């Protein structure tokens, strides 16, 4: 693939440089983290999704987050149930991939099978764990998905399946081929990624002809680059820097939490997990490290999610009680003085390092022995997803979870089922509730999810739930763009207008 040095001087500089004129029809987007991959099946990871999702690679269905259309067609024009366990999807005709090959049902089947393959670790597949899903080609533009158990919201689940050509090998790619309106034309590692608009896209041509993605870890630098004209959009800036007319707050579906590994002492003791929760002064973060508008979390999902339990109360700040719980556990032989590793992700959100430093300090003041390690996204994954690092002691992983789709099915199995790839717990009743709720409909589904939320928080004490976050974006004067609840995980260039 062609390599260029476009913007190399800017990208290698550690301080701001004078503004330069943008090419007509182009935009520059400054992100906090450079992706280690541009693999379509990893597009649910935010630093990849903002570049790939619906720009290079499209999905069968799409959830409307700007209006009231709900779930709408993308590569599938329509869908219906043919029996209790089977959904049939009718695919859009006349669509081609960026390599010129035609899109058809075999591509959809291969994309799903590839994402589920044990030869490749695709993030998309975690949303289908616990469900047996079998795609079957009916004809060139029709495909069936049979599920066990029945999946009443399968069309919504498939809004995450990125489609690749059937010839795509089952290995990570650096040169993604998709049906989207853009193609990756340059990737200079450590510097920039360039997407260029396709002339043969099946849909309406977006206004943006070329997008350049550059990377700055410092939120203040990202904000200043937009203000000086060096960039057009910074999707994530600090609330402290959001002081101009260029800044836009947006609803954020991210929940920040500490994932606890229950399998290792002292974290295996429920009293220790309760002590972790009440040793943190959550109120102290709001309006300081975190912006006003951030809400204290009692669940991994935001309050607009189906089944969210309003009766679940946030843990109070009570460091004295935390010390007492640790003393009681120690008296029973629990090794409460064991060093606990807290792993945080550096570019996860503005102020992440300061955030986790403050949490570490609070926990240690309450009697814990916590050591903080901040890592980049690729290293973070080995602590966050199974198989976890070998020969580890007690570990907590600081992370954010994004569920903007309104149903806990996008969270619960892989976060809390004993077989879930990011689960720190193994609880038979939680497993049962997850399995029942996943297959249920209507009021029963809502009630089961609600019961699960309360059980995980009050009875299991599964995590240290922290905050439902608020996002801020800075948008330059030359572009027309309004961030949405999806902006933290994707940034569709087709939604950007040019002035």
SVG drawing of the C-alpha trace seen along z (x, -y; Angstrom):
<svg xmlns="http://www.w3.org/2000/svg" viewBox="-45 -31 53 55">
<polyline fill="none" stroke="black" stroke-width="0.4" points="0.0,0.0 1.2,-3.5 2.9,-5.3 3.2,-9.1 4.7,-11.7 1.7,-13.9 1.4,-15.8 4.5,-14.1 6.0,-17.3 2.8,-18.1 2.4,-14.6 5.9,-14.3 5.8,-17.7 5.0,-17.6 3.7,-21.2 1.3,-23.2 2.4,-24.4 0.8,-27.3 -2.5,-26.6 -2.3,-25.5 -4.9,-25.5 -7.0,-22.4 -7.6,-20.9 -11.0,-21.7 -13.4,-18.8 -11.2,-17.4 -11.4,-17.2 -8.8,-16.4 -10.0,-14.5 -7.7,-14.4 -8.2,-11.3 -6.7,-10.4 -5.5,-6.9 -4.0,-5.5 -5.5,-2.2 -3.2,0.8 -5.6,2.4 -8.1,1.3 -9.7,4.7 -13.5,4.5 -14.4,7.2 -12.7,5.1 -14.8,2.0 -16.7,2.2 -13.5,0.9 -13.9,-2.9 -10.5,-3.9 -11.1,-1.5 -14.8,-2.1 -14.4,-5.9 -12.4,-5.2 -13.9,-2.0 -17.5,-1.7 -19.9,-2.7 -17.0,-4.6 -15.1,-1.6 -17.2,1.3 -21.0,1.3 -23.5,3.5 -26.8,5.1 -28.8,2.8 -28.2,-0.5 -29.7,-2.1 -30.8,-5.7 -29.3,-7.8 -30.1,-11.2 -33.9,-10.8 -36.7,-8.5 -36.4,-5.9 -35.2,-3.2 -33.5,-0.3 -33.2,-1.0 -31.9,0.7 -28.2,0.5 -27.0,3.5 -30.2,5.3 -33.3,3.7 -35.8,5.6 -36.1,8.6 -38.8,10.8 -39.2,13.9 -40.0,17.1 -40.4,19.1 -39.7,18.6 -36.0,19.2 -35.3,17.9 -34.9,14.4 -34.7,13.8 -32.8,10.8 -33.3,9.4 -30.1,7.8 -29.6,4.7 -28.8,5.3 -26.3,3.4 -23.7,3.0 -20.0,3.5 -17.0,3.7 -14.1,1.2 -12.2,3.9 -14.9,4.0 -16.4,7.4 -20.2,7.7 -21.8,7.9 -24.1,10.9 -25.3,13.4 -22.1,15.4 -20.2,12.3 -22.6,12.0 -22.3,15.6 -18.5,15.5 -18.4,12.3 -20.3,13.9 -18.4,17.2 -15.1,15.2 -16.0,13.1 -17.0,16.3 -13.9,18.3 -11.5,19.5 -8.7,18.7 -9.1,14.9 -10.1,13.0 -12.8,10.6 -14.5,8.2 -17.8,8.4 -18.2,12.0 -18.5,11.3 -22.0,9.9 -23.1,13.3 -21.6,15.4 -24.1,17.7 -26.3,17.9 -25.9,20.5 -26.4,18.5 -26.3,20.3 -26.4,18.3 -27.7,20.1 -27.7,18.6 -31.1,18.8 -30.1,17.2 -27.8,14.5 -29.6,11.7 -31.4,13.6 -29.9,15.1 -31.4,16.8 -30.1,16.6 -31.3,19.5 -30.8,19.0 -30.9,21.1 -32.4,19.9 -34.8,17.7 -33.5,14.1 -36.3,11.5 -33.9,8.7 -31.5,10.4 -31.8,7.6 -30.5,5.2 -27.7,7.6 -26.6,7.6 -26.2,3.9 -22.7,4.7 -21.7,7.3 -19.3,5.6 -19.4,7.1 -16.3,8.1 -15.8,10.0 -16.1,13.8 -12.5,14.0 -11.2,12.3 -8.9,14.6 -9.4,15.5 -6.6,13.3 -6.4,9.6 -6.0,7.3 -4.2,3.9 -6.0,3.2 -9.7,3.5 -12.1,4.0 -15.7,2.8 -18.9,1.6 -18.8,-1.8 -18.4,-5.2 -14.6,-5.4 -11.5,-3.4 -8.3,-3.4 -5.6,-5.0 -2.8,-5.6 -1.7,-4.5 1.6,-5.9 2.0,-4.3 2.6,-6.8 1.5,-9.6 -1.8,-9.4 -4.5,-7.4 -6.3,-8.7 -9.7,-7.7 -10.7,-8.7 -14.3,-8.9 -15.3,-6.2 -16.8,-7.2 -18.7,-3.9 -20.4,-3.9 -24.0,-2.5 -25.5,-5.3 -25.5,-9.1 -22.0,-10.6 -20.9,-12.2 -19.7,-15.8 -16.3,-14.9 -13.9,-13.8 -11.0,-12.9 -10.5,-12.5 -7.1,-12.6 -6.9,-11.1 -4.1,-12.3 -3.4,-11.3 -2.7,-13.3 -2.9,-11.9 -3.2,-15.3 -6.9,-16.5 -5.8,-20.2 -3.7,-19.7 -6.6,-18.2 -8.8,-21.0 -6.2,-23.7 -5.7,-22.0 -9.3,-22.6 -9.3,-26.1 -6.2,-27.0 -7.5,-25.3 -5.0,-22.4 -7.9,-20.0 -11.7,-20.1 -13.1,-17.7 -11.8,-16.5 -14.5,-14.0 -13.2,-13.8 -11.9,-16.7 -11.7,-17.5 -14.6,-19.3 -12.0,-21.8 -11.2,-22.8 -14.8,-23.0 -15.1,-26.7 -15.7,-28.0 -18.6,-28.2 -16.9,-25.4 -17.5,-22.9 -20.5,-20.5 -21.5,-18.3 -23.2,-15.1 -24.9,-12.2 -22.5,-9.4 -23.5,-5.8 -20.2,-4.9 -20.1,-3.6 -16.7,-3.7 -16.0,-0.9 -13.4,1.4 -13.8,5.0 -12.9,7.3 -11.4,10.7 -13.3,12.7 -11.2,15.8 -8.1,14.5 -7.9,13.6 -8.5,11.1 -10.9,10.1 -12.7,13.4 -14.1,12.2 -17.4,10.3 -16.5,8.1 -13.4,7.0 -15.4,6.1 -17.8,4.1 -14.9,2.3 -13.6,1.4 -16.9,-0.2 -17.3,-2.3 -13.7,-3.4 -14.2,-5.7 -15.6,-9.1 -17.5,-9.3 -19.0,-12.7 -15.5,-14.2 -14.8,-13.4 -17.8,-15.3 -17.0,-18.9 -13.3,-18.2 -11.6,-15.4 -15.0,-14.6 -17.5,-17.2 -20.8,-18.2 -23.4,-16.0 -21.6,-12.7 -23.8,-10.4 -22.9,-7.9 -23.5,-4.4 -25.4,-1.5 -25.3,0.7 -23.0,1.3 -25.7,-0.3 -27.1,-3.8 -30.6,-4.5 -32.3,-4.6 -31.5,-0.8 -34.3,1.7 -34.7,3.1 -32.6,0.6 -33.3,1.0 -34.2,-2.3 -34.3,-0.7 -30.6,0.1 -28.8,-2.5 -25.2,-3.7 -22.7,-2.6 -22.1,-5.4 -18.6,-6.7 -17.6,-5.2 -13.8,-4.7 -14.2,-3.8 -16.6,-1.0 -14.2,0.1 -11.4,0.5 -13.7,2.4 -14.6,4.9 -10.9,5.4 -10.2,6.1 -13.0,8.6 -11.8,10.4 -8.2,10.4 -9.4,12.0 -10.8,14.9 -7.5,15.4 -8.2,13.4 -4.9,11.9 -6.1,8.3 -2.6,6.8 -1.8,8.5 -0.9,6.1 -3.7,5.6 -2.8,4.4 -5.2,1.7 -4.8,1.5 -6.0,-1.6 -6.1,-2.6 -4.3,-5.8 -6.4,-7.3 -9.7,-5.8 -11.2,-9.3 -9.8,-12.8 -8.1,-12.8 -8.0,-9.0 -4.6,-8.9 -5.5,-11.5 -8.8,-9.6 -7.2,-6.3 -4.4,-7.9 -7.1,-9.5 -8.9,-6.1 -5.7,-4.4 -5.0,-7.0 -8.5,-6.6 -8.3,-2.8 -4.8,-2.9 -6.0,-5.4 -8.8,-2.9 -6.3,-0.2 -5.8,1.5 -2.5,2.2 -3.2,1.1 -0.6,0.5 -1.6,-1.4 -0.3,-0.6 -1.5,-2.7 -1.2,-1.0 -2.0,-1.6 -5.1,0.0 -3.4,3.1 -1.7,4.1 -4.9,3.3 -6.8,6.0 -4.7,8.8 -5.9,7.9 -9.5,7.1 -10.4,10.1 -9.8,13.8 -7.5,15.6 -6.1,13.3 -2.4,12.9 -0.8,16.0 0.3,16.3 -1.4,13.1 -2.2,12.0 -5.3,10.0 -6.2,7.6 -8.8,4.9 -9.2,3.5 -10.3,-0.1 -12.4,-0.4 -15.4,-1.9 -18.4,0.0 -20.4,-1.5 -24.0,-0.3 -26.0,-2.8 -28.4,-0.2 -30.9,-0.2 -30.9,3.5 -28.6,5.3 -28.1,8.2 -25.2,6.1 -23.5,6.2 -24.5,9.0 -23.2,12.3 -19.7,11.2 -19.5,9.0 -21.1,11.3 -21.8,14.8 -19.3,17.3 -18.3,18.1 -18.2,14.4 -14.9,13.3 -14.6,10.1 -16.4,11.6 -14.7,11.5 -17.4,13.6 -18.8,17.2 -22.2,17.1 -24.9,19.8 -27.9,17.5 -26.4,14.7 -25.9,17.2 -29.5,18.3 -30.9,14.8 -28.7,13.8 -29.8,16.9 -33.5,16.4 -33.5,12.7 -31.7,13.1 -34.5,15.3 -37.4,13.5 -39.7,10.8 -41.8,8.0 -42.4,7.4 -40.7,10.7 -37.5,9.6 -37.5,6.2 -38.2,7.8 -35.4,10.3 -32.9,7.7 -34.0,5.5 -33.6,8.4 -30.1,9.1 -29.0,5.5 -30.0,5.6 -28.5,9.0 -25.1,8.1 -24.9,4.8 -26.3,5.8 -25.8,9.6 -22.7,10.4 -21.0,7.0 -19.6,7.9 -17.6,4.7 -16.8,1.2 -19.3,-0.7 -18.3,-4.3 -19.9,-6.8 -22.1,-7.2 -19.9,-9.6 -20.5,-12.8 -18.7,-13.6 -17.4,-16.8 -16.4,-17.4 -14.8,-20.4 -16.0,-21.1 -14.3,-23.6 -16.0,-26.5 -15.6,-25.1 -17.6,-21.9 -21.2,-21.1 -21.3,-18.3 -23.3,-17.6 -22.1,-14.8 -24.5,-12.2 -24.6,-9.3 -22.8,-7.2 -19.8,-9.7 -17.8,-7.9 -17.7,-4.7 -18.1,-5.8 -17.8,-8.9 -19.6,-8.6 -18.0,-11.0 -21.3,-11.0 -22.8,-12.9 -20.3,-15.8 -21.2,-18.8 -18.7,-21.3 -19.3,-25.1"/>
</svg>
